[in-house]
């Protein structure tokens, strides 16, 4: 029988701390804090709703993070 997979542990990091940062700086900070995937999206982007452990999403407007969330 195959082992049960365990998702990677997410960084203990508050996504709200990225709001207001420039997009490039926010991505660099997220990667140094252990996020395996960082995704920048324009406001109103249509995305799928699957949750991916280790992913941090940014909504970026005028090169500033206006919203950040896990998954």
Biopython code that builds the backbone (N, CA, C, O; Angstrom):
import numpy as np
from Bio.PDB.StructureBuilder import StructureBuilder

atoms = [
    (1, "UNK", "N", (0.844, -1.176, 0.000)),
    (1, "UNK", "CA", (0.000, 0.000, 0.000)),
    (1, "UNK", "C", (0.894, 1.246, 0.000)),
    (1, "UNK", "O", (1.896, 1.308, 0.713)),
    (2, "UNK", "N", (0.518, 2.220, -0.801)),
    (2, "UNK", "CA", (1.294, 3.459, -0.911)),
    (2, "UNK", "C", (1.121, 4.304, 0.352)),
    (2, "UNK", "O", (0.055, 4.298, 0.966)),
    (3, "UNK", "N", (2.176, 5.029, 0.736)),
    (3, "UNK", "CA", (2.065, 5.900, 1.911)),
    (3, "UNK", "C", (1.114, 7.059, 1.633)),
    (3, "UNK", "O", (0.948, 7.483, 0.489)),
    (4, "UNK", "N", (0.503, 7.555, 2.680)),
    (4, "UNK", "CA", (-0.393, 8.707, 2.572)),
    (4, "UNK", "C", (0.464, 9.966, 2.450)),
    (4, "UNK", "O", (1.309, 10.216, 3.309)),
    (5, "UNK", "N", (0.260, 10.766, 1.392)),
    (5, "UNK", "CA", (1.077, 11.977, 1.230)),
    (5, "UNK", "C", (0.690, 13.031, 2.273)),
    (5, "UNK", "O", (-0.470, 13.150, 2.667)),
    (6, "UNK", "N", (1.682, 13.774, 2.694)),
    (6, "UNK", "CA", (1.458, 14.876, 3.634)),
    (6, "UNK", "C", (1.905, 16.166, 2.968)),
    (6, "UNK", "O", (3.051, 16.270, 2.530)),
    (7, "UNK", "N", (1.013, 17.155, 2.884)),
    (7, "UNK", "CA", (1.404, 18.418, 2.244)),
    (7, "UNK", "C", (2.508, 19.104, 3.048)),
    (7, "UNK", "O", (2.606, 18.918, 4.261)),
    (8, "UNK", "N", (3.333, 19.892, 2.372)),
    (8, "UNK", "CA", (4.393, 20.603, 3.084)),
    (8, "UNK", "C", (3.805, 21.595, 4.092)),
    (8, "UNK", "O", (2.698, 22.104, 3.915)),
    (9, "UNK", "N", (4.554, 21.848, 5.123)),
    (9, "UNK", "CA", (4.132, 22.808, 6.134)),
    (9, "UNK", "C", (4.234, 24.219, 5.564)),
    (9, "UNK", "O", (5.221, 24.565, 4.916)),
    (10, "UNK", "N", (3.215, 25.024, 5.808)),
    (10, "UNK", "CA", (3.240, 26.408, 5.342)),
    (10, "UNK", "C", (4.038, 27.268, 6.305)),
    (10, "UNK", "O", (4.085, 26.983, 7.502)),
    (11, "UNK", "N", (4.668, 28.322, 5.790)),
    (11, "UNK", "CA", (5.357, 29.261, 6.673)),
    (11, "UNK", "C", (4.364, 29.898, 7.654)),
    (11, "UNK", "O", (3.205, 30.128, 7.309)),
    (12, "UNK", "N", (4.814, 30.171, 8.843)),
    (12, "UNK", "CA", (3.997, 30.884, 9.827)),
    (12, "UNK", "C", (4.162, 32.372, 9.547)),
    (12, "UNK", "O", (4.954, 33.057, 10.195)),
    (13, "UNK", "N", (3.408, 32.855, 8.582)),
    (13, "UNK", "CA", (3.553, 34.199, 8.053)),
    (13, "UNK", "C", (2.163, 34.771, 7.806)),
    (13, "UNK", "O", (1.298, 34.080, 7.268)),
    (14, "UNK", "N", (1.944, 35.997, 8.185)),
    (14, "UNK", "CA", (0.642, 36.646, 8.014)),
    (14, "UNK", "C", (0.579, 37.329, 6.646)),
    (14, "UNK", "O", (1.328, 38.274, 6.398)),
    (15, "UNK", "N", (-0.299, 36.867, 5.758)),
    (15, "UNK", "CA", (-0.393, 37.488, 4.428)),
    (15, "UNK", "C", (-0.680, 38.991, 4.471)),
    (15, "UNK", "O", (-0.276, 39.718, 3.563)),
    (16, "UNK", "N", (-1.363, 39.460, 5.495)),
    (16, "UNK", "CA", (-1.695, 40.892, 5.566)),
    (16, "UNK", "C", (-0.453, 41.787, 5.645)),
    (16, "UNK", "O", (-0.532, 42.973, 5.324)),
    (17, "UNK", "N", (0.691, 41.237, 6.067)),
    (17, "UNK", "CA", (1.905, 42.051, 6.174)),
    (17, "UNK", "C", (2.467, 42.436, 4.807)),
    (17, "UNK", "O", (3.349, 43.291, 4.726)),
    (18, "UNK", "N", (1.972, 41.822, 3.735)),
    (18, "UNK", "CA", (2.451, 42.123, 2.385)),
    (18, "UNK", "C", (1.677, 43.252, 1.718)),
    (18, "UNK", "O", (2.153, 43.834, 0.743)),
    (19, "UNK", "N", (0.499, 43.567, 2.225)),
    (19, "UNK", "CA", (-0.335, 44.614, 1.631)),
    (19, "UNK", "C", (0.388, 45.960, 1.731)),
    (19, "UNK", "O", (0.846, 46.360, 2.801)),
    (20, "UNK", "N", (0.477, 46.645, 0.589)),
    (20, "UNK", "CA", (1.140, 47.942, 0.527)),
    (20, "UNK", "C", (2.562, 47.876, 0.004)),
    (20, "UNK", "O", (3.128, 48.902, -0.374)),
    (21, "UNK", "N", (3.154, 46.677, -0.026)),
    (21, "UNK", "CA", (4.514, 46.532, -0.538)),
    (21, "UNK", "C", (4.512, 46.535, -2.064)),
    (21, "UNK", "O", (3.504, 46.215, -2.692)),
    (22, "UNK", "N", (5.656, 46.902, -2.655)),
    (22, "UNK", "CA", (5.763, 46.786, -4.111)),
    (22, "UNK", "C", (5.798, 45.297, -4.457)),
    (22, "UNK", "O", (6.253, 44.483, -3.654)),
    (23, "UNK", "N", (5.327, 44.947, -5.629)),
    (23, "UNK", "CA", (5.138, 43.546, -6.011)),
    (23, "UNK", "C", (6.443, 42.752, -5.974)),
    (23, "UNK", "O", (6.469, 41.639, -5.449)),
    (24, "UNK", "N", (7.519, 43.302, -6.518)),
    (24, "UNK", "CA", (8.792, 42.576, -6.535)),
    (24, "UNK", "C", (9.335, 42.372, -5.126)),
    (24, "UNK", "O", (9.805, 41.284, -4.792)),
    (25, "UNK", "N", (9.273, 43.394, -4.313)),
    (25, "UNK", "CA", (9.750, 43.282, -2.929)),
    (25, "UNK", "C", (8.932, 42.287, -2.138)),
    (25, "UNK", "O", (9.478, 41.535, -1.331)),
    (26, "UNK", "N", (7.631, 42.272, -2.359)),
    (26, "UNK", "CA", (6.762, 41.324, -1.661)),
    (26, "UNK", "C", (7.097, 39.889, -2.059)),
    (26, "UNK", "O", (7.130, 38.997, -1.211)),
    (27, "UNK", "N", (7.344, 39.670, -3.342)),
    (27, "UNK", "CA", (7.689, 38.323, -3.793)),
    (27, "UNK", "C", (9.019, 37.870, -3.196)),
    (27, "UNK", "O", (9.135, 36.731, -2.744)),
    (28, "UNK", "N", (10.019, 38.745, -3.189)),
    (28, "UNK", "CA", (11.314, 38.389, -2.589)),
    (28, "UNK", "C", (11.148, 38.040, -1.116)),
    (28, "UNK", "O", (11.701, 37.048, -0.643)),
    (29, "UNK", "N", (10.385, 38.856, -0.390)),
    (29, "UNK", "CA", (10.169, 38.609, 1.041)),
    (29, "UNK", "C", (9.467, 37.269, 1.253)),
    (29, "UNK", "O", (9.854, 36.496, 2.129)),
    (30, "UNK", "N", (8.443, 36.994, 0.457)),
    (30, "UNK", "CA", (7.690, 35.747, 0.597)),
    (30, "UNK", "C", (8.592, 34.533, 0.370)),
    (30, "UNK", "O", (8.503, 33.549, 1.105)),
    (31, "UNK", "N", (9.444, 34.598, -0.625)),
    (31, "UNK", "CA", (10.336, 33.463, -0.907)),
    (31, "UNK", "C", (11.359, 33.267, 0.213)),
    (31, "UNK", "O", (11.683, 32.130, 0.557)),
    (32, "UNK", "N", (11.869, 34.357, 0.782)),
    (32, "UNK", "CA", (12.827, 34.201, 1.881)),
    (32, "UNK", "C", (12.153, 33.671, 3.144)),
    (32, "UNK", "O", (12.809, 33.077, 3.999)),
    (33, "UNK", "N", (10.848, 33.886, 3.258)),
    (33, "UNK", "CA", (10.109, 33.380, 4.423)),
    (33, "UNK", "C", (9.593, 31.960, 4.219)),
    (33, "UNK", "O", (8.929, 31.411, 5.099)),
    (34, "UNK", "N", (9.891, 31.361, 3.069)),
    (34, "UNK", "CA", (9.589, 29.950, 2.886)),
    (34, "UNK", "C", (8.422, 29.582, 2.003)),
    (34, "UNK", "O", (8.088, 28.402, 1.904)),
    (35, "UNK", "N", (7.782, 30.548, 1.353)),
    (35, "UNK", "CA", (6.691, 30.219, 0.438)),
    (35, "UNK", "C", (7.275, 29.575, -0.807)),
    (35, "UNK", "O", (8.173, 30.138, -1.432)),
    (36, "UNK", "N", (6.778, 28.402, -1.173)),
    (36, "UNK", "CA", (7.317, 27.687, -2.331)),
    (36, "UNK", "C", (6.795, 28.250, -3.647)),
    (36, "UNK", "O", (7.480, 28.175, -4.667)),
    (37, "UNK", "N", (5.598, 28.807, -3.635)),
    (37, "UNK", "CA", (5.011, 29.401, -4.832)),
    (37, "UNK", "C", (4.434, 30.762, -4.472)),
    (37, "UNK", "O", (3.724, 30.903, -3.476)),
    (38, "UNK", "N", (4.741, 31.751, -5.284)),
    (38, "UNK", "CA", (4.202, 33.102, -5.094)),
    (38, "UNK", "C", (3.562, 33.498, -6.418)),
    (38, "UNK", "O", (4.187, 33.405, -7.474)),
    (39, "UNK", "N", (2.312, 33.939, -6.350)),
    (39, "UNK", "CA", (1.560, 34.248, -7.564)),
    (39, "UNK", "C", (1.012, 35.667, -7.469)),
    (39, "UNK", "O", (0.295, 36.001, -6.526)),
    (40, "UNK", "N", (1.355, 36.504, -8.457)),
    (40, "UNK", "CA", (0.850, 37.874, -8.534)),
    (40, "UNK", "C", (-0.248, 37.931, -9.584)),
    (40, "UNK", "O", (-0.070, 37.470, -10.712)),
    (41, "UNK", "N", (-1.376, 38.497, -9.202)),
    (41, "UNK", "CA", (-2.545, 38.546, -10.079)),
    (41, "UNK", "C", (-3.075, 39.968, -10.185)),
    (41, "UNK", "O", (-2.992, 40.729, -9.221)),
    (42, "UNK", "N", (-3.619, 40.343, -11.345)),
    (42, "UNK", "CA", (-4.250, 41.651, -11.457)),
    (42, "UNK", "C", (-5.611, 41.636, -10.758)),
    (42, "UNK", "O", (-6.198, 40.571, -10.567)),
    (43, "UNK", "N", (-6.111, 42.805, -10.380)),
    (43, "UNK", "CA", (-7.436, 42.858, -9.752)),
    (43, "UNK", "C", (-8.497, 42.224, -10.648)),
    (43, "UNK", "O", (-8.517, 42.455, -11.857)),
    (44, "UNK", "N", (-9.369, 41.429, -10.053)),
    (44, "UNK", "CA", (-10.466, 40.813, -10.785)),
    (44, "UNK", "C", (-10.085, 39.617, -11.634)),
    (44, "UNK", "O", (-10.899, 39.139, -12.425)),
    (45, "UNK", "N", (-8.853, 39.119, -11.486)),
    (45, "UNK", "CA", (-8.424, 37.969, -12.289)),
    (45, "UNK", "C", (-9.297, 36.758, -11.966)),
    (45, "UNK", "O", (-9.689, 36.542, -10.819)),
    (46, "UNK", "N", (-9.586, 35.987, -12.984)),
    (46, "UNK", "CA", (-10.367, 34.765, -12.803)),
    (46, "UNK", "C", (-9.375, 33.636, -12.524)),
    (46, "UNK", "O", (-8.502, 33.346, -13.342)),
    (47, "UNK", "N", (-9.522, 33.004, -11.358)),
    (47, "UNK", "CA", (-8.618, 31.924, -10.961)),
    (47, "UNK", "C", (-9.432, 30.737, -10.467)),
    (47, "UNK", "O", (-10.598, 30.874, -10.094)),
    (48, "UNK", "N", (-8.800, 29.581, -10.471)),
    (48, "UNK", "CA", (-9.453, 28.404, -9.905)),
    (48, "UNK", "C", (-9.391, 28.493, -8.387)),
    (48, "UNK", "O", (-8.571, 29.226, -7.836)),
    (49, "UNK", "N", (-10.250, 27.753, -7.719)),
    (49, "UNK", "CA", (-10.359, 27.846, -6.266)),
    (49, "UNK", "C", (-9.633, 26.730, -5.519)),
    (49, "UNK", "O", (-9.837, 26.565, -4.316)),
    (50, "UNK", "N", (-8.778, 25.951, -6.220)),
    (50, "UNK", "CA", (-8.086, 24.883, -5.503)),
    (50, "UNK", "C", (-7.091, 25.486, -4.517)),
    (50, "UNK", "O", (-6.483, 26.525, -4.778)),
    (51, "UNK", "N", (-6.939, 24.815, -3.386)),
    (51, "UNK", "CA", (-6.012, 25.276, -2.357)),
    (51, "UNK", "C", (-4.694, 24.544, -2.532)),
    (51, "UNK", "O", (-4.674, 23.315, -2.606)),
    (52, "UNK", "N", (-3.597, 25.278, -2.600)),
    (52, "UNK", "CA", (-2.282, 24.672, -2.715)),
    (52, "UNK", "C", (-1.452, 25.102, -1.516)),
    (52, "UNK", "O", (-1.150, 26.282, -1.338)),
    (53, "UNK", "N", (-1.099, 24.143, -0.717)),
    (53, "UNK", "CA", (-0.266, 24.418, 0.446)),
    (53, "UNK", "C", (1.066, 25.003, -0.008)),
    (53, "UNK", "O", (1.657, 24.524, -0.976)),
    (54, "UNK", "N", (1.536, 26.024, 0.677)),
    (54, "UNK", "CA", (2.811, 26.636, 0.334)),
    (54, "UNK", "C", (2.733, 27.728, -0.705)),
    (54, "UNK", "O", (3.761, 28.270, -1.111)),
    (55, "UNK", "N", (1.509, 28.068, -1.153)),
    (55, "UNK", "CA", (1.366, 29.125, -2.167)),
    (55, "UNK", "C", (0.820, 30.390, -1.517)),
    (55, "UNK", "O", (-0.103, 30.337, -0.703)),
    (56, "UNK", "N", (1.400, 31.523, -1.887)),
    (56, "UNK", "CA", (0.931, 32.822, -1.447)),
    (56, "UNK", "C", (0.508, 33.601, -2.685)),
    (56, "UNK", "O", (1.269, 33.710, -3.646)),
    (57, "UNK", "N", (-0.704, 34.140, -2.660)),
    (57, "UNK", "CA", (-1.273, 34.893, -3.783)),
    (57, "UNK", "C", (-1.280, 36.384, -3.456)),
    (57, "UNK", "O", (-1.583, 36.791, -2.335)),
    (58, "UNK", "N", (-0.944, 37.176, -4.448)),
    (58, "UNK", "CA", (-1.008, 38.632, -4.320)),
    (58, "UNK", "C", (-1.925, 39.185, -5.387)),
    (58, "UNK", "O", (-1.842, 38.794, -6.552)),
    (59, "UNK", "N", (-2.802, 40.095, -4.991)),
    (59, "UNK", "CA", (-3.531, 40.905, -5.971)),
    (59, "UNK", "C", (-2.744, 42.202, -6.080)),
    (59, "UNK", "O", (-2.539, 42.898, -5.086)),
    (60, "UNK", "N", (-2.304, 42.525, -7.296)),
    (60, "UNK", "CA", (-1.399, 43.651, -7.510)),
    (60, "UNK", "C", (-2.057, 44.699, -8.403)),
    (60, "UNK", "O", (-2.553, 44.389, -9.486)),
    (61, "UNK", "N", (-2.052, 45.941, -7.929)),
    (61, "UNK", "CA", (-2.582, 47.070, -8.704)),
    (61, "UNK", "C", (-1.547, 48.191, -8.647)),
    (61, "UNK", "O", (-1.084, 48.556, -7.566)),
    (62, "UNK", "N", (-1.190, 48.731, -9.794)),
    (62, "UNK", "CA", (-0.184, 49.806, -9.879)),
    (62, "UNK", "C", (1.105, 49.424, -9.152)),
    (62, "UNK", "O", (1.697, 50.242, -8.448)),
    (63, "UNK", "N", (1.537, 48.162, -9.334)),
    (63, "UNK", "CA", (2.771, 47.610, -8.768)),
    (63, "UNK", "C", (2.766, 47.542, -7.231)),
    (63, "UNK", "O", (3.829, 47.450, -6.616)),
    (64, "UNK", "N", (1.586, 47.587, -6.614)),
    (64, "UNK", "CA", (1.467, 47.468, -5.159)),
    (64, "UNK", "C", (0.546, 46.308, -4.823)),
    (64, "UNK", "O", (-0.455, 46.081, -5.503)),
    (65, "UNK", "N", (0.890, 45.575, -3.773)),
    (65, "UNK", "CA", (0.038, 44.493, -3.298)),
    (65, "UNK", "C", (-1.149, 45.124, -2.572)),
    (65, "UNK", "O", (-0.970, 45.860, -1.601)),
    (66, "UNK", "N", (-2.363, 44.832, -3.048)),
    (66, "UNK", "CA", (-3.565, 45.380, -2.418)),
    (66, "UNK", "C", (-4.318, 44.310, -1.628)),
    (66, "UNK", "O", (-5.216, 44.618, -0.845)),
    (67, "UNK", "N", (-3.937, 43.039, -1.846)),
    (67, "UNK", "CA", (-4.564, 41.921, -1.123)),
    (67, "UNK", "C", (-3.609, 40.744, -1.191)),
    (67, "UNK", "O", (-2.931, 40.550, -2.199)),
    (68, "UNK", "N", (-3.551, 39.955, -0.123)),
    (68, "UNK", "CA", (-2.711, 38.755, -0.110)),
    (68, "UNK", "C", (-3.447, 37.648, 0.636)),
    (68, "UNK", "O", (-4.114, 37.907, 1.637)),
    (69, "UNK", "N", (-3.324, 36.402, 0.144)),
    (69, "UNK", "CA", (-3.969, 35.273, 0.800)),
    (69, "UNK", "C", (-3.220, 33.992, 0.487)),
    (69, "UNK", "O", (-2.514, 33.889, -0.516)),
    (70, "UNK", "N", (-3.392, 33.007, 1.379)),
    (70, "UNK", "CA", (-2.749, 31.710, 1.233)),
    (70, "UNK", "C", (-3.536, 30.846, 0.257)),
    (70, "UNK", "O", (-4.741, 31.015, 0.070)),
    (71, "UNK", "N", (-2.820, 29.924, -0.353)),
    (71, "UNK", "CA", (-3.463, 28.886, -1.149)),
    (71, "UNK", "C", (-3.377, 29.087, -2.603)),
    (71, "UNK", "O", (-3.886, 28.271, -3.371)),
]
sb = StructureBuilder()
sb.init_structure("model")
sb.init_model(0)
sb.init_chain("A")
sb.init_seg("    ")
for serial, (resi, resn, name, xyz) in enumerate(atoms, 1):
    if name == "N":
        sb.init_residue(resn, " ", resi, " ")
    sb.init_atom(name, np.array(xyz, "f"), 0.0, 1.0, " ", f" {name:<3s}", serial, name[0])
structure = sb.get_structure()
